[in-house]
Amino acid sequence: MAERTQKIAVILLLICIWSIAVFIRLQITGYFSGSYGNIPFTSESALHFRYASMIANGDPVPSIDIAAQYPEGLPVFSKLTVGGGLFLAYIYRFMSPEIISFEAFFRLCVPLFFSLGIFALYIFTRKLGANRIGALLSCLLYAVSISSVLRSTGQEFSRENFALPFIFFHAAFILSSLKERTQHSLEIIISSICVGLATILWDGTQMYLISIVLGLFFLAPRNIPIKHLLSNYCLLLVLCFINPYLKDHLFAFSPAMLGLLSLIITGMLFKNISSVWKAKSFLILLFATLFTGLLLLTLYGDNYSHFGSLFMAKLQFLNKKPLDPSLLSFDARILWVPALHSPLNTFFKPFPFYRMILILMLSFWPLSLYFRNIFKKKAAPQQIFFLFLLVFWFMLYLLFVRLEVFCIFFFSALFGHFIHLSGTSRTIRSLAIVYVVLLIFAEASKTCLKVSNWGRPVPYEQLRNLSSWINQNTETDAVFLANFDLSPYILTYTERNIVLHPKFESLDMRERTQAYTRTLFSEGEYPFYRYCLNHGVNYFVFTRGTYDAKSVFSWRYIAGLKDASKNVAAKHFEADYNNLRWFHLVFGNGKYRIFRVISPGDIEKAQRLSKKGIALLKKGALTEAFEILNKAVKINPNEGTSHYGLASYYKKTGNQYLAVKESKMAVQCLKIQNMGKKGKNSK
């Protein structure tokens, strides 16, 4: 009876911790909503929200979305992992829109679902050997730590927010199979479902699978839970052929799947061969796996070669982004963003990334107990496996700060188990509890007392201003070119066609983006103009500061330029837009400018109208000539002949001021046209 009461109490406490976690995250989102009004989704989040909104409104998601990747279209289900958003949309269809809007529901579900990882952490920590108090404290630390809070507030939609709970439940079941030695069928089935869902929801799951494979590899083949892994592999293999995204990305041939298969085969061989051949067979199998992986790299590498390029660059330059962009490939330059930067570069800055380093320093006492048990050969297999995962993810975190969300999970488990490891002495154990409680208090205070620090640096007011102008002043079928991180916002909140998007697990999109950055920083205006014409662009949205920024995260750096000429297109859009030949400024605010692309058809039509207007002026039909010349100017504001005609009209009608103004415009336009011809001929 007492045991049952304790279990009920634990469940209630876990629900309370889960509620605290959700509340903290919603408080952060609420703060920024109160400060900036309605917060729109941006970048890839906007893209996922767009398709979820379609389902929520009862509209089908197009298999080929022309608007998302104009003109050829984006194959939605084979190029995007849209599962998490669509699942929420189907749930929302059973709800009343009067109760809550879909956008509010969407934001609410992010912290609700992400925080379910707390329950996985409790199971994981208990299987590790922690007592109930230690496991509950580990969950509380995970709930309040800024390393887990930062990316799960609901301000944006991250695919890993829906995959991570499944990943952590799978890790708990793997740990259970090592502890119990007997593999329960129900656990194996649930584990397989969890890893399958995680893989569908987020392609980063394959990195987790690699960590599992390597961890069991180093643990020793005789402890490999073969049935468990075989069930996981079989389900993943089936998904590789029925899920459009996994099928398109050849996930069956990924290093994660090849490693999982080799581990299963290794485990089987070790049970049936003599000890003399164990080491040799292990090395042979490892060699065969690596060889097969390299052989199939040409099939698998196109989609994820950008990440491999970044990984090798980080190793080559010792995790410090070089000041000279020419030393990196385009894939490495564009992927080496702040979220994938090293935390060591921000160690002394007041930013949450340094928190993991401090937690590591505080982990010295718990880790010393672990290593003591390992040296004394008292450590259980699941504890050695856990220590490997802890070290593995911390090392990856030193390369990619975004992976702190994995680190804090395993460090939380470490502190939870630490109370049990501290010994049987009541005094020492009490000190261990106080140690962990103080850490929780410190983390909670940092998270809750500095809410204003945890938002994203997004110019929400300027974004709303931008989308409002587009909705009111442009054609519904207009095509917009903008930076890949801005384009999805335009697509989602204006329903206009876009050329670029940030889903780079697609070779053609990376090549398209590379051409965009190259022409934007090419000499003269014409190469960029040709890029716009080739993609049917009607409007170009320029982000102010694109040319002036010179950091290692700037567009200049991404284009591969350490120093940019003053004659590149980006410079003209930044500071010399009145002298542009093929682009005309139609909107601007503190952050963005919109330029209408003057097409060859517009130029020819304006020229015809100008000639007609001049002829009417000569005949004395002033009113009709004025209307035609004005129409020509609207079509092509840089048509010098039409301005010359208007100057003649105003002179004949006695308006000397406007006549002089139009004469100056005519001279300016002729200069611009001559500059444009030179730029075109030079190419």
Sequence and secondary structure as in RCSB ss.txt:
>XXXX:A:sequence
MAERTQKIAVILLLICIWSIAVFIRLQITGYFSGSYGNIPFTSESALHFRYASMIANGDPVPSIDIAAQYPEGLP
VFSKLTVGGGLFLAYIYRFMSPEIISFEAFFRLCVPLFFSLGIFALYIFTRKLGANRIGALLSCLLYAVSISSVL
RSTGQEFSRENFALPFIFFHAAFILSSLKERTQHSLEIIISSICVGLATILWDGTQMYLISIVLGLFFLAPRNIP
IKHLLSNYCLLLVLCFINPYLKDHLFAFSPAMLGLLSLIITGMLFKNISSVWKAKSFLILLFATLFTGLLLLTLY
GDNYSHFGSLFMAKLQFLNKKPLDPSLLSFDARILWVPALHSPLNTFFKPFPFYRMILILMLSFWPLSLYFRNIF
KKKAAPQQIFFLFLLVFWFMLYLLFVRLEVFCIFFFSALFGHFIHLSGTSRTIRSLAIVYVVLLIFAEASKTCLK
VSNWGRPVPYEQLRNLSSWINQNTETDAVFLANFDLSPYILTYTERNIVLHPKFESLDMRERTQAYTRTLFSEGE
YPFYRYCLNHGVNYFVFTRGTYDAKSVFSWRYIAGLKDASKNVAAKHFEADYNNLRWFHLVFGNGKYRIFRVISP
GDIEKAQRLSKKGIALLKKGALTEAFEILNKAVKINPNEGTSHYGLASYYKKTGNQYLAVKESKMAVQCLKIQNM
GKKGKNSK
>XXXX:A:secstr
 HHHHHHHHHHHHHHHHHHHHHHHHHHHHHHHHHHHSS    HHHHHHHHHHHHHHTT    SEEGGGSTTT EE
HHHH   HHHHHHHHHHTTS TTT  HHHHHHHHHHHHHTTHHHHHHHHHHHHT  HHHHHHHHHHHHH HHHHT
T SSSS  THHHHHHHHHHHHHHHHHHHHHSS  HHHHHHHHHHHHHHHHH TTHHHHHHHHHHHHHHH GGG  
HHHHHHHHHHHHHHHHHSHHHHHTTGGGSHHHHHHHHHHHHHHHHTTS GGGHHHHHHHHHHHHHHHHHHTHHHH
HHHHHHHHHHHHHHHHTTT   S GGGS HHHHHH  GGGS GGGGTTSSSGGGHHHHHHHHTHHHHHHHHHHHH
TT   HHHHHHHHHHHHHHHHHHH GGGHHHHHHHHHHHHHHHHHHT S HHHHHHHHHHHHHHHHHHHHHHHHT
GGGGS    HHHHHHHHHHHHHHS TT EEE  TTTHHHHHHHH  EES  S  SSHHHHHHHHHHHHHHTSBBS
HHHHHHHHHTT SEEEEETTTTT  STTSHHHHTT SS  TTBHHHHHHH GGG SSEEEEEE SSEEEEEE  H
HHHHHHHHHHHHHHHHHHHT HHHHHHHHHHHHHH TT HHHHHHHHHHHHHTT HHHHHHHHHHHHHHHHHHHH
HHHHHHH 
